[in-house]
Amino acid sequence: MAKENVFQLQLEPARLEEFTAAAKAVHRPASQVMRDLMCDFIRQQQTRKHDEFVQLKIAVARASLEAGRGRSNDNVEAEFAAHRVKGQGPE
């Protein structure tokens, strides 16, 4: 990926020295460590959004079951077994 932008970060000199030393200790440039941290942060946000989406889907499904609109796995399996016997997909 082409690096076309500059990101400036202000921090205390001691913090910069600590960070630079830690990056050097693992034989990586500090700029690459920062890029990796940014990518990890973005992934965490995407994961959080996906988790919220899944939790909403679960809540909707549970509400549906509690309202009596659910079907047991045995009923679904029996219906699809009957479709397979007839040689057709579900309607």
N, CA, C and O atoms as a GROMACS GRO file, in nm:
protein
  364
    1MET      N    1   0.085  -0.117   0.000
    1MET     CA    2   0.000   0.000   0.000
    1MET      C    3   0.090   0.124   0.000
    1MET      O    4   0.183   0.132   0.080
    2ALA      N    5   0.063   0.217  -0.087
    2ALA     CA    6   0.143   0.339  -0.096
    2ALA      C    7   0.120   0.426   0.028
    2ALA      O    8   0.007   0.443   0.075
    3LYS      N    9   0.228   0.480   0.077
    3LYS     CA   10   0.218   0.568   0.193
    3LYS      C   11   0.220   0.711   0.142
    3LYS      O   12   0.324   0.761   0.099
    4GLU      N   13   0.105   0.776   0.147
    4GLU     CA   14   0.093   0.908   0.088
    4GLU      C   15   0.064   1.018   0.190
    4GLU      O   16   0.070   1.136   0.156
    5ASN      N   17   0.033   0.982   0.312
    5ASN     CA   18  -0.004   1.082   0.412
    5ASN      C   19   0.090   1.075   0.532
    5ASN      O   20   0.152   0.972   0.559
    6VAL      N   21   0.097   1.185   0.600
    6VAL     CA   22   0.178   1.192   0.721
    6VAL      C   23   0.084   1.211   0.838
    6VAL      O   24  -0.009   1.292   0.833
    7PHE      N   25   0.107   1.136   0.944
    7PHE     CA   26   0.027   1.145   1.065
    7PHE      C   27   0.119   1.198   1.175
    7PHE      O   28   0.219   1.135   1.208
    8GLN      N   29   0.084   1.311   1.231
    8GLN     CA   30   0.166   1.368   1.337
    8GLN      C   31   0.105   1.336   1.472
    8GLN      O   32  -0.017   1.343   1.490
    9LEU      N   33   0.190   1.300   1.564
    9LEU     CA   34   0.145   1.263   1.697
    9LEU      C   35   0.231   1.337   1.798
    9LEU      O   36   0.354   1.330   1.792
   10GLN      N   37   0.168   1.406   1.890
   10GLN     CA   38   0.243   1.477   1.992
   10GLN      C   39   0.238   1.396   2.121
   10GLN      O   40   0.130   1.360   2.170
   11LEU      N   41   0.354   1.371   2.175
   11LEU     CA   42   0.360   1.304   2.304
   11LEU      C   43   0.484   1.347   2.380
   11LEU      O   44   0.574   1.410   2.325
   12GLU      N   45   0.485   1.311   2.505
   12GLU     CA   46   0.594   1.350   2.591
   12GLU      C   47   0.723   1.282   2.543
   12GLU      O   48   0.719   1.169   2.494
   13PRO      N   49   0.836   1.352   2.556
   13PRO     CA   50   0.963   1.294   2.512
   13PRO      C   51   0.993   1.158   2.576
   13PRO      O   52   1.043   1.067   2.509
   14ALA      N   53   0.963   1.144   2.703
   14ALA     CA   54   0.989   1.017   2.771
   14ALA      C   55   0.905   0.905   2.710
   14ALA      O   56   0.953   0.792   2.693
   15ARG      N   57   0.780   0.936   2.677
   15ARG     CA   58   0.691   0.836   2.617
   15ARG      C   59   0.745   0.794   2.479
   15ARG      O   60   0.742   0.676   2.444
   16LEU      N   61   0.793   0.892   2.402
   16LEU     CA   62   0.848   0.863   2.270
   16LEU      C   63   0.972   0.776   2.282
   16LEU      O   64   0.990   0.681   2.205
   17GLU      N   65   1.058   0.808   2.377
   17GLU     CA   66   1.179   0.726   2.398
   17GLU      C   67   1.142   0.583   2.435
   17GLU      O   68   1.202   0.487   2.385
   18GLU      N   69   1.043   0.570   2.523
   18GLU     CA   70   0.998   0.436   2.566
   18GLU      C   71   0.944   0.357   2.446
   18GLU      O   72   0.978   0.240   2.427
   19PHE      N   73   0.860   0.421   2.368
   19PHE     CA   74   0.799   0.356   2.252
   19PHE      C   75   0.905   0.317   2.148
   19PHE      O   76   0.905   0.205   2.097
   20THR      N   77   0.993   0.410   2.119
   20THR     CA   78   1.098   0.384   2.020
   20THR      C   79   1.187   0.269   2.067
   20THR      O   80   1.224   0.183   1.988
   21ALA      N   81   1.222   0.268   2.195
   21ALA     CA   82   1.305   0.160   2.250
   21ALA      C   83   1.232   0.026   2.243
   21ALA      O   84   1.292  -0.076   2.210
   22ALA      N   85   1.103   0.027   2.273
   22ALA     CA   86   1.026  -0.098   2.268
   22ALA      C   87   1.017  -0.151   2.125
   22ALA      O   88   1.027  -0.271   2.102
   23ALA      N   89   0.997  -0.062   2.029
   23ALA     CA   90   0.992  -0.104   1.888
   23ALA      C   91   1.127  -0.158   1.843
   23ALA      O   92   1.135  -0.258   1.773
   24LYS      N   93   1.233  -0.090   1.885
   24LYS     CA   94   1.368  -0.133   1.848
   24LYS      C   95   1.400  -0.270   1.909
   24LYS      O   96   1.469  -0.351   1.848
   25ALA      N   97   1.349  -0.294   2.029
   25ALA     CA   98   1.374  -0.421   2.097
   25ALA      C   99   1.316  -0.540   2.021
   25ALA      O  100   1.366  -0.652   2.032
   26VAL      N  101   1.211  -0.516   1.945
   26VAL     CA  102   1.151  -0.624   1.865
   26VAL      C  103   1.190  -0.611   1.718
   26VAL      O  104   1.130  -0.674   1.630
   27HIS      N  105   1.293  -0.528   1.693
   27HIS     CA  106   1.350  -0.512   1.558
   27HIS      C  107   1.249  -0.466   1.455
   27HIS      O  108   1.244  -0.516   1.343
   28ARG      N  109   1.169  -0.366   1.496
   28ARG     CA  110   1.069  -0.311   1.404
   28ARG      C  111   1.074  -0.160   1.410
   28ARG      O  112   1.094  -0.102   1.516
   29PRO      N  113   1.055  -0.095   1.296
   29PRO     CA  114   1.050   0.052   1.298
   29PRO      C  115   0.927   0.099   1.374
   29PRO      O  116   0.820   0.038   1.368
   30ALA      N  117   0.943   0.207   1.446
   30ALA     CA  118   0.832   0.261   1.525
   30ALA      C  119   0.714   0.295   1.434
   30ALA      O  120   0.599   0.278   1.475
   31SER      N  121   0.740   0.343   1.313
   31SER     CA  122   0.631   0.378   1.222
   31SER      C  123   0.550   0.254   1.184
   31SER      O  124   0.428   0.262   1.170
   32GLN      N  125   0.616   0.139   1.167
   32GLN     CA  126   0.543   0.016   1.133
   32GLN      C  127   0.459  -0.030   1.252
   32GLN      O  128   0.347  -0.078   1.234
   33VAL      N  129   0.513  -0.017   1.371
   33VAL     CA  130   0.437  -0.053   1.491
   33VAL      C  131   0.312   0.033   1.499
   33VAL      O  132   0.204  -0.017   1.530
   34MET      N  133   0.324   0.163   1.471
   34MET     CA  134   0.208   0.252   1.474
   34MET      C  135   0.105   0.211   1.368
   34MET      O  136  -0.015   0.210   1.395
   35ARG      N  137   0.152   0.178   1.248
   35ARG     CA  138   0.058   0.135   1.144
   35ARG      C  139  -0.016   0.008   1.189
   35ARG      O  140  -0.136  -0.005   1.169
   36ASP      N  141   0.059  -0.084   1.249
   36ASP     CA  142  -0.004  -0.208   1.297
   36ASP      C  143  -0.107  -0.179   1.407
   36ASP      O  144  -0.214  -0.239   1.410
   37LEU      N  145  -0.073  -0.086   1.496
   37LEU     CA  146  -0.168  -0.050   1.602
   37LEU      C  147  -0.294   0.011   1.544
   37LEU      O  148  -0.405  -0.017   1.590
   38MET      N  149  -0.278   0.094   1.442
   38MET     CA  150  -0.395   0.154   1.377
   38MET      C  151  -0.482   0.047   1.311
   38MET      O  152  -0.604   0.050   1.324
   39CYS      N  153  -0.419  -0.046   1.243
   39CYS     CA  154  -0.494  -0.155   1.178
   39CYS      C  155  -0.568  -0.239   1.281
   39CYS      O  156  -0.683  -0.277   1.260
   40ASP      N  157  -0.500  -0.268   1.393
   40ASP     CA  158  -0.565  -0.345   1.499
   40ASP      C  159  -0.685  -0.271   1.555
   40ASP      O  160  -0.789  -0.331   1.581
   41PHE      N  161  -0.672  -0.141   1.574
   41PHE     CA  162  -0.782  -0.061   1.626
   41PHE      C  163  -0.901  -0.065   1.531
   41PHE      O  164  -1.015  -0.082   1.575
   42ILE      N  165  -0.875  -0.051   1.402
   42ILE     CA  166  -0.984  -0.056   1.302
   42ILE      C  167  -1.051  -0.192   1.306
   42ILE      O  168  -1.174  -0.200   1.303
   43ARG      N  169  -0.973  -0.299   1.312
   43ARG     CA  170  -1.031  -0.435   1.319
   43ARG      C  171  -1.117  -0.452   1.444
   43ARG      O  172  -1.223  -0.514   1.439
   44GLN      N  173  -1.070  -0.397   1.556
   44GLN     CA  174  -1.149  -0.406   1.680
   44GLN      C  175  -1.283  -0.337   1.664
   44GLN      O  176  -1.386  -0.387   1.710
   45GLN      N  177  -1.284  -0.222   1.599
   45GLN     CA  178  -1.410  -0.149   1.578
   45GLN      C  179  -1.502  -0.228   1.487
   45GLN      O  180  -1.623  -0.233   1.511
   46GLN      N  181  -1.448  -0.288   1.382
   46GLN     CA  182  -1.529  -0.368   1.292
   46GLN      C  183  -1.586  -0.490   1.363
   46GLN      O  184  -1.702  -0.527   1.343
   47THR      N  185  -1.503  -0.552   1.446
   47THR     CA  186  -1.549  -0.668   1.523
   47THR      C  187  -1.659  -0.627   1.619
   47THR      O  188  -1.758  -0.698   1.636
   48ARG      N  189  -1.642  -0.511   1.684
   48ARG     CA  190  -1.744  -0.463   1.777
   48ARG      C  191  -1.876  -0.440   1.705
   48ARG      O  192  -1.982  -0.478   1.756
   49LYS      N  193  -1.872  -0.379   1.586
   49LYS     CA  194  -1.994  -0.355   1.510
   49LYS      C  195  -2.058  -0.487   1.470
   49LYS      O  196  -2.181  -0.500   1.476
   50HIS      N  197  -1.978  -0.584   1.430
   50HIS     CA  198  -2.032  -0.714   1.392
   50HIS      C  199  -2.094  -0.783   1.512
   50HIS      O  200  -2.202  -0.841   1.502
   51ASP      N  201  -2.027  -0.777   1.627
   51ASP     CA  202  -2.081  -0.837   1.749
   51ASP      C  203  -2.214  -0.774   1.787
   51ASP      O  204  -2.307  -0.844   1.828
   52GLU      N  205  -2.226  -0.642   1.773
   52GLU     CA  206  -2.353  -0.574   1.802
   52GLU      C  207  -2.462  -0.622   1.706
   52GLU      O  208  -2.576  -0.643   1.747
   53PHE      N  209  -2.427  -0.638   1.578
   53PHE     CA  210  -2.522  -0.688   1.478
   53PHE      C  211  -2.570  -0.828   1.515
   53PHE      O  212  -2.690  -0.856   1.511
   54VAL      N  213  -2.477  -0.916   1.552
   54VAL     CA  214  -2.513  -1.053   1.589
   54VAL      C  215  -2.601  -1.054   1.713
   54VAL      O  216  -2.699  -1.128   1.718
   55GLN      N  217  -2.567  -0.972   1.813
   55GLN     CA  218  -2.647  -0.967   1.935
   55GLN      C  219  -2.790  -0.919   1.905
   55GLN      O  220  -2.885  -0.969   1.965
   56LEU      N  221  -2.804  -0.825   1.813
   56LEU     CA  222  -2.936  -0.779   1.773
   56LEU      C  223  -3.014  -0.892   1.706
   56LEU      O  224  -3.132  -0.912   1.735
   57LYS      N  225  -2.948  -0.965   1.616
   57LYS     CA  226  -3.014  -1.078   1.548
   57LYS      C  227  -3.058  -1.183   1.651
   57LYS      O  228  -3.166  -1.240   1.638
   58ILE      N  229  -2.976  -1.209   1.750
   58ILE     CA  230  -3.010  -1.306   1.854
   58ILE      C  231  -3.130  -1.257   1.934
   58ILE      O  232  -3.221  -1.335   1.963
   59ALA      N  233  -3.131  -1.130   1.969
   59ALA     CA  234  -3.243  -1.074   2.045
   59ALA      C  235  -3.373  -1.085   1.966
   59ALA      O  236  -3.478  -1.119   2.022
   60VAL      N  237  -3.368  -1.056   1.835
   60VAL     CA  238  -3.487  -1.066   1.751
   60VAL      C  239  -3.534  -1.211   1.744
   60VAL      O  240  -3.654  -1.238   1.753
   61ALA      N  241  -3.441  -1.304   1.729
   61ALA     CA  242  -3.477  -1.445   1.721
   61ALA      C  243  -3.539  -1.493   1.853
   61ALA      O  244  -3.637  -1.567   1.852
   62ARG      N  245  -3.481  -1.452   1.964
   62ARG     CA  246  -3.535  -1.492   2.094
   62ARG      C  247  -3.676  -1.436   2.115
   62ARG      O  248  -3.764  -1.505   2.166
   63ALA      N  249  -3.696  -1.311   2.075
   63ALA     CA  250  -3.829  -1.250   2.088
   63ALA      C  251  -3.929  -1.326   2.002
   63ALA      O  252  -4.044  -1.345   2.042
   64SER      N  253  -3.886  -1.368   1.884
   64SER     CA  254  -3.973  -1.445   1.796
   64SER      C  255  -4.011  -1.578   1.860
   64SER      O  256  -4.127  -1.620   1.855
   65LEU      N  257  -3.913  -1.645   1.919
   65LEU     CA  258  -3.942  -1.771   1.987
   65LEU      C  259  -4.037  -1.751   2.105
   65LEU      O  260  -4.131  -1.828   2.124
   66GLU      N  261  -4.011  -1.647   2.183
   66GLU     CA  262  -4.097  -1.620   2.299
   66GLU      C  263  -4.239  -1.584   2.257
   66GLU      O  264  -4.333  -1.606   2.333
   67ALA      N  265  -4.254  -1.529   2.136
   67ALA     CA  266  -4.387  -1.494   2.086
   67ALA      C  267  -4.456  -1.614   2.021
   67ALA      O  268  -4.567  -1.602   1.970
   68GLY      N  269  -4.389  -1.729   2.024
   68GLY     CA  270  -4.451  -1.851   1.970
   68GLY      C  271  -4.436  -1.867   1.819
   68GLY      O  272  -4.506  -1.949   1.759
   69ARG      N  273  -4.346  -1.791   1.758
   69ARG     CA  274  -4.329  -1.801   1.613
   69ARG      C  275  -4.213  -1.893   1.575
   69ARG      O  276  -4.175  -1.900   1.458
   70GLY      N  277  -4.158  -1.963   1.670
   70GLY     CA  278  -4.045  -2.051   1.643
   70GLY      C  279  -4.089  -2.191   1.606
   70GLY      O  280  -4.203  -2.231   1.630
   71ARG      N  281  -3.997  -2.266   1.546
   71ARG     CA  282  -4.022  -2.406   1.512
   71ARG      C  283  -3.909  -2.490   1.567
   71ARG      O  284  -3.794  -2.446   1.571
   72SER      N  285  -3.941  -2.609   1.610
   72SER     CA  286  -3.838  -2.695   1.666
   72SER      C  287  -3.750  -2.749   1.554
   72SER      O  288  -3.791  -2.758   1.438
   73ASN      N  289  -3.630  -2.784   1.589
   73ASN     CA  290  -3.538  -2.843   1.493
   73ASN      C  291  -3.596  -2.972   1.436
   73ASN      O  292  -3.580  -2.999   1.317
   74ASP      N  293  -3.662  -3.051   1.519
   74ASP     CA  294  -3.722  -3.177   1.472
   74ASP      C  295  -3.826  -3.150   1.362
   74ASP      O  296  -3.831  -3.222   1.262
   75ASN      N  297  -3.908  -3.046   1.381
   75ASN     CA  298  -4.008  -3.014   1.278
   75ASN      C  299  -3.943  -2.969   1.147
   75ASN      O  300  -3.986  -3.009   1.039
   76VAL      N  301  -3.841  -2.887   1.156
   76VAL     CA  302  -3.771  -2.841   1.037
   76VAL      C  303  -3.705  -2.958   0.966
   76VAL      O  304  -3.715  -2.970   0.844
   77GLU      N  305  -3.638  -3.045   1.041
   77GLU     CA  306  -3.572  -3.162   0.981
   77GLU      C  307  -3.674  -3.252   0.913
   77GLU      O  308  -3.648  -3.303   0.804
   78ALA      N  309  -3.788  -3.273   0.977
   78ALA     CA  310  -3.891  -3.359   0.918
   78ALA      C  311  -3.944  -3.297   0.788
   78ALA      O  312  -3.965  -3.369   0.690
   79GLU      N  313  -3.966  -3.167   0.787
   79GLU     CA  314  -4.016  -3.102   0.666
   79GLU      C  315  -3.916  -3.116   0.551
   79GLU      O  316  -3.955  -3.147   0.439
   80PHE      N  317  -3.790  -3.094   0.577
   80PHE     CA  318  -3.691  -3.103   0.471
   80PHE      C  319  -3.666  -3.247   0.429
   80PHE      O  320  -3.634  -3.273   0.313
   81ALA      N  321  -3.680  -3.341   0.522
   81ALA     CA  322  -3.668  -3.482   0.484
   81ALA      C  323  -3.779  -3.519   0.386
   81ALA      O  324  -3.756  -3.592   0.290
   82ALA      N  325  -3.899  -3.468   0.411
   82ALA     CA  326  -4.011  -3.493   0.320
   82ALA      C  327  -3.984  -3.432   0.183
   82ALA      O  328  -4.016  -3.492   0.081
   83HIS      N  329  -3.927  -3.314   0.179
   83HIS     CA  330  -3.892  -3.250   0.051
   83HIS      C  331  -3.788  -3.332  -0.024
   83HIS      O  332  -3.795  -3.346  -0.146
   84ARG      N  333  -3.690  -3.385   0.050
   84ARG     CA  334  -3.586  -3.465  -0.015
   84ARG      C  335  -3.644  -3.593  -0.074
   84ARG      O  336  -3.604  -3.637  -0.181
   85VAL      N  337  -3.739  -3.652  -0.002
   85VAL     CA  338  -3.803  -3.773  -0.053
   85VAL      C  339  -3.877  -3.743  -0.182
   85VAL      O  340  -3.876  -3.825  -0.275
   86LYS      N  341  -3.942  -3.628  -0.189
   86LYS     CA  342  -4.016  -3.589  -0.309
   86LYS      C  343  -3.921  -3.545  -0.420
   86LYS      O  344  -3.962  -3.535  -0.536
   87GLY      N  345  -3.794  -3.518  -0.386
   87GLY     CA  346  -3.698  -3.476  -0.486
   87GLY      C  347  -3.708  -3.330  -0.523
   87GLY      O  348  -3.671  -3.291  -0.634
   88GLN      N  349  -3.758  -3.247  -0.433
   88GLN     CA  350  -3.770  -3.105  -0.462
   88GLN      C  351  -3.721  -3.025  -0.343
   88GLN      O  352  -3.706  -3.078  -0.233
   89GLY      N  353  -3.696  -2.899  -0.365
   89GLY     CA  354  -3.654  -2.810  -0.258
   89GLY      C  355  -3.773  -2.763  -0.178
   89GLY      O  356  -3.888  -2.794  -0.211
   90PRO      N  357  -3.745  -2.687  -0.073
   90PRO     CA  358  -3.857  -2.634   0.008
   90PRO      C  359  -3.936  -2.531  -0.070
   90PRO      O  360  -3.885  -2.466  -0.162
   91GLU      N  361  -4.060  -2.517  -0.033
   91GLU     CA  362  -4.148  -2.419  -0.103
   91GLU      C  363  -4.142  -2.285  -0.036
   91GLU      O  364  -4.208  -2.191  -0.080
   0.00000   0.00000   0.00000
